C-alpha cells in the first residue's frame, strides 16, 4: 500500500459523522387560506400576452409597459357576467380588471396585426376605479384573433344579462310607483258614512229620534194649552 492510500484512509477515519438534527419552530403559525376572489368564477379564455397603458400624467403622454402574463376572461357562475383579469408574472399583481360592458370597442393597433386597443371606463386594477386606455399584444396574429372572438362573444353575453337586469329593476320601480300613487289617492279621497263605524251611525240616528220625540211632546203640550 502506498503512502498516498494510507493518508486517504486516515482522512476517512477522521471524518466525523454528521448528527441527525431536528429543528423545532419556536412559533407555530396556522395555515392561511388565500382568496383570489375568483372562487365563484370559471375561466373561459386564457392567453399569454403583454399589456400596455397610455399614461397621460407625464408632460409627454406615452404608452407604458403594464406587465406580461396570462390575460383571462372569467365568467361568474351565478350572474353570468364576464370580466377581463390579467396578473403579472411572478408577482401576480393585477394589471387589468374590468367587466366586458357594451361600451367597450376593441380596435386594431396601428401598424400591427397582433395587437388591440380599447378604453375601459371602470378598471379596478389599482384597487380604485379608473378610466384607462389599454393595449395588448400577442405572440402572433392568430392568438390576437382568438382573443378578439372571445372578447366579443363574452361581451355580448354580459350585455344581454345587464340589459335584462335593468329591465327587471325598471319594472320593480314602476310597480312601486303605481302602488304608492294608489295609496296616496285613497288617503286623499273624501270619506262618507260607509267608512264610519256602525256604532257612530246608530248613535247619530238615536240622537235624531230623541230630538224628534222631544219636539212632538212640546207640540202636544202647546196644543193642550191653547185648547185649555
C-alpha angles and dihedrals in degrees: 000000000000125000091248093057090050092054092049091052090049092053091050092052092048094052107103120222115252112246120240101248125191120194117204115203115245093218123032114212120202117236114269122216110221116212122205094184087238094101093104095046135081126214114241099168136022130173135156114245147144120251129209134185129203108240114208097171094085125080088250111039113225145161113269131194110259099181148288122254146093116320109210137186113214128195121207111234095219107031097031089222116147129216138179116240125180128175129191119248117262096000094051089210113160115251100169129026123156143120123264096243128174095256094066116104119191108214128184116253114245113262097006134089093193101055136075135195129206139161117228111194094203116036119165100192093117094044091258133078113268136169106231140181107216135185127191129195127198133198093256143357092262093060090046091055092049089054091050092051093049091044095054095041094052091042090057092050092049092047090053091051094048093047090051091049091050092051091050092051091047091053091050092050091049092051091048091050093050091048093050091048091052093050091049092052091050092052092049097046117106116258124232134186091278088072093048119095114259091238091060092050092048090050090053091049092049092051091050092049092050091051091051093050091048091052091050093052091050091051092050091050090051092050091050091052092051093049092046 
